[in-house]
Amino acid sequence: MKRLIILLVPAMILASCGDKKPDKAAELTNLKKERADIDAKIKMLEPGKTDSGAVKVTPVSVAVMQPAVFNANVEVQSQIVGDENILATPQSPGVVKSILATTGEKVSKGQVLAVLDASTVEHQIDAMGPQLALLKSVYEKQQNLWAQNIGTEVQLMTAKANYEATERQIAALKTQKDLFRVVSPISGTVDAVNLKIGEAAAPGMNGVRVVSYDKLKAEASLGENYLGKVKQGDPVTLALPDINDSINTTLSYVSQAVDPVSRAFIVQVRLSNNNKLHPNMACIMKISNYKNPNALVVPVAVIQKTSKGTMLYIADGNIAKSVPVTTGRNSNGMVEILLGLKPGDRVITSGFEELDNGQQVTIQ
């Protein structure tokens, strides 16, 4: 019986070893299959591969680089203003007595536009009238007596001094009376009447606005970062959307002082007489401040920024090639390429969004 047990133990051990060998082989087979599946999935996810494993070909459009004239513009919202835009006000406070001008009326320099109540001064002038007449009569009589060697020279000089002094007083009162008038300082058109009869008016406050249409200008504010980038004489195009028109001219004035609050400076274009133009009309000022007669330009949209700088794609045969570039000025959606391109290069202008370097492309 002991001998039987001894014989069975080795047999069981051998049987056990024989069962493990098929399990390792199956496990190895499963692992190899899993690795093959993972490799296939990685290959499918690699750039340039389709689900079927075929090479991906992206349709693109290209623009062949050729030197061309490139103009860069500074574009800013501006406004037509009167070079002579004056608010005429009285020089002395008072109550408006009469208004002699209406909106839209053409007036001349020195024309009276409104009159304030100056009755106090007028009464003083009237009161001094008889006194002036009396002093004049006395002076004339002294002159006649002096001519007949009657009287003294002192009497004549006194009569003359009294007469002339009163005459100057009345002249001063008349000048004071003129301060109660609103007078146009320029020739132009009445743009607004901000006075009403019976209301009080004061210097520098309410009055009559007069605009000269013969001296108009377009005025705009540019940020201080444009200092030195625009100058007097630069070509300018004024776009007038309200009348669907434009004017080609030049920059007349560039301020060198920056406003401390807005951090901007003023630029102006003087305009000749034009019936289509009116003060406060909005316009767009396009200042052409840069020109390159042999520039290579591409749409701004094709430029891509990376951690290494800016780049774009060109078609090198049927392969997309990433090219680092250095850009210059941009205007109207186009940008100047300073370095990285040469004439004849085919820049990919559409379809570049899905490209990778070295990917195959087909040109439409």
ChimeraX attribute file (.defattr): number of C-alpha atoms within 10 A of each C-alpha:
attribute: neighborCount
match mode: 1-to-1
recipient: residues
	/A:1	5
	/A:2	6
	/A:3	7
	/A:4	8
	/A:5	9
	/A:6	10
	/A:7	10
	/A:8	11
	/A:9	11
	/A:10	11
	/A:11	10
	/A:12	11
	/A:13	10
	/A:14	11
	/A:15	11
	/A:16	11
	/A:17	10
	/A:18	11
	/A:19	10
	/A:20	10
	/A:21	10
	/A:22	10
	/A:23	11
	/A:24	11
	/A:25	11
	/A:26	11
	/A:27	11
	/A:28	11
	/A:29	12
	/A:30	12
	/A:31	12
	/A:32	12
	/A:33	12
	/A:34	12
	/A:35	12
	/A:36	12
	/A:37	12
	/A:38	12
	/A:39	12
	/A:40	12
	/A:41	12
	/A:42	10
	/A:43	15
	/A:44	16
	/A:45	13
	/A:46	10
	/A:47	14
	/A:48	19
	/A:49	15
	/A:50	14
	/A:51	11
	/A:52	8
	/A:53	13
	/A:54	10
	/A:55	13
	/A:56	15
	/A:57	16
	/A:58	19
	/A:59	14
	/A:60	20
	/A:61	16
	/A:62	18
	/A:63	16
	/A:64	15
	/A:65	17
	/A:66	14
	/A:67	14
	/A:68	12
	/A:69	11
	/A:70	20
	/A:71	18
	/A:72	19
	/A:73	21
	/A:74	17
	/A:75	17
	/A:76	15
	/A:77	15
	/A:78	22
	/A:79	20
	/A:80	22
	/A:81	24
	/A:82	22
	/A:83	17
	/A:84	18
	/A:85	20
	/A:86	19
	/A:87	21
	/A:88	23
	/A:89	27
	/A:90	25
	/A:91	17
	/A:92	18
	/A:93	18
	/A:94	20
	/A:95	18
	/A:96	23
	/A:97	17
	/A:98	16
	/A:99	18
	/A:100	10
	/A:101	18
	/A:102	15
	/A:103	13
	/A:104	14
	/A:105	12
	/A:106	15
	/A:107	22
	/A:108	14
	/A:109	11
	/A:110	12
	/A:111	16
	/A:112	17
	/A:113	22
	/A:114	25
	/A:115	22
	/A:116	26
	/A:117	18
	/A:118	20
	/A:119	10
	/A:120	9
	/A:121	18
	/A:122	14
	/A:123	12
	/A:124	14
	/A:125	18
	/A:126	11
	/A:127	12
	/A:128	14
	/A:129	14
	/A:130	11
	/A:131	14
	/A:132	19
	/A:133	14
	/A:134	12
	/A:135	20
	/A:136	19
	/A:137	14
	/A:138	18
	/A:139	22
	/A:140	16
	/A:141	14
	/A:142	22
	/A:143	20
	/A:144	14
	/A:145	14
	/A:146	15
	/A:147	10
	/A:148	9
	/A:149	10
	/A:150	11
	/A:151	14
	/A:152	11
	/A:153	13
	/A:154	9
	/A:155	14
	/A:156	19
	/A:157	14
	/A:158	14
	/A:159	20
	/A:160	18
	/A:161	14
	/A:162	15
	/A:163	21
	/A:164	16
	/A:165	13
	/A:166	18
	/A:167	18
	/A:168	11
	/A:169	15
	/A:170	20
	/A:171	13
	/A:172	13
	/A:173	16
	/A:174	15
	/A:175	12
	/A:176	16
	/A:177	20
	/A:178	19
	/A:179	20
	/A:180	26
	/A:181	26
	/A:182	27
	/A:183	23
	/A:184	24
	/A:185	18
	/A:186	18
	/A:187	18
	/A:188	23
	/A:189	21
	/A:190	23
	/A:191	20
	/A:192	17
	/A:193	20
	/A:194	13
	/A:195	18
	/A:196	16
	/A:197	14
	/A:198	13
	/A:199	11
	/A:200	15
	/A:201	24
	/A:202	17
	/A:203	16
	/A:204	13
	/A:205	12
	/A:206	17
	/A:207	23
	/A:208	25
	/A:209	19
	/A:210	28
	/A:211	27
	/A:212	22
	/A:213	23
	/A:214	16
	/A:215	17
	/A:216	23
	/A:217	22
	/A:218	25
	/A:219	21
	/A:220	18
	/A:221	20
	/A:222	22
	/A:223	13
	/A:224	17
	/A:225	10
	/A:226	12
	/A:227	16
	/A:228	9
	/A:229	10
	/A:230	19
	/A:231	18
	/A:232	14
	/A:233	15
	/A:234	15
	/A:235	18
	/A:236	21
	/A:237	20
	/A:238	23
	/A:239	19
	/A:240	19
	/A:241	12
	/A:242	9
	/A:243	11
	/A:244	7
	/A:245	11
	/A:246	14
	/A:247	12
	/A:248	10
	/A:249	16
	/A:250	20
	/A:251	21
	/A:252	18
	/A:253	16
	/A:254	19
	/A:255	16
	/A:256	13
	/A:257	12
	/A:258	16
	/A:259	14
	/A:260	8
	/A:261	6
	/A:262	11
	/A:263	13
	/A:264	20
	/A:265	20
	/A:266	17
	/A:267	21
	/A:268	22
	/A:269	23
	/A:270	19
	/A:271	21
	/A:272	12
	/A:273	13
	/A:274	11
	/A:275	8
	/A:276	9
	/A:277	18
	/A:278	16
	/A:279	18
	/A:280	12
	/A:281	16
	/A:282	20
	/A:283	23
	/A:284	18
	/A:285	27
	/A:286	19
	/A:287	22
	/A:288	19
	/A:289	16
	/A:290	15
	/A:291	13
	/A:292	14
	/A:293	10
	/A:294	11
	/A:295	20
	/A:296	22
	/A:297	22
	/A:298	22
	/A:299	16
	/A:300	16
	/A:301	13
	/A:302	19
	/A:303	18
	/A:304	15
	/A:305	11
	/A:306	9
	/A:307	5
	/A:308	7
	/A:309	10
	/A:310	14
	/A:311	18
	/A:312	22
	/A:313	26
	/A:314	23
	/A:315	24
	/A:316	15
	/A:317	12
	/A:318	15
	/A:319	18
	/A:320	24
	/A:321	20
	/A:322	17
	/A:323	14
	/A:324	19
	/A:325	17
	/A:326	13
	/A:327	18
	/A:328	12
	/A:329	17
	/A:330	19
	/A:331	16
	/A:332	11
	/A:333	9
	/A:334	18
	/A:335	22
	/A:336	21
	/A:337	18
	/A:338	15
	/A:339	12
	/A:340	13
	/A:341	19
	/A:342	14
	/A:343	11
	/A:344	11
	/A:345	16
	/A:346	19
	/A:347	25
	/A:348	24
	/A:349	20
	/A:350	16
	/A:351	16
	/A:352	23
	/A:353	12
	/A:354	9
	/A:355	21
	/A:356	15
	/A:357	14
	/A:358	16
	/A:359	20
	/A:360	20
	/A:361	22
	/A:362	14
	/A:363	14
	/A:364	9
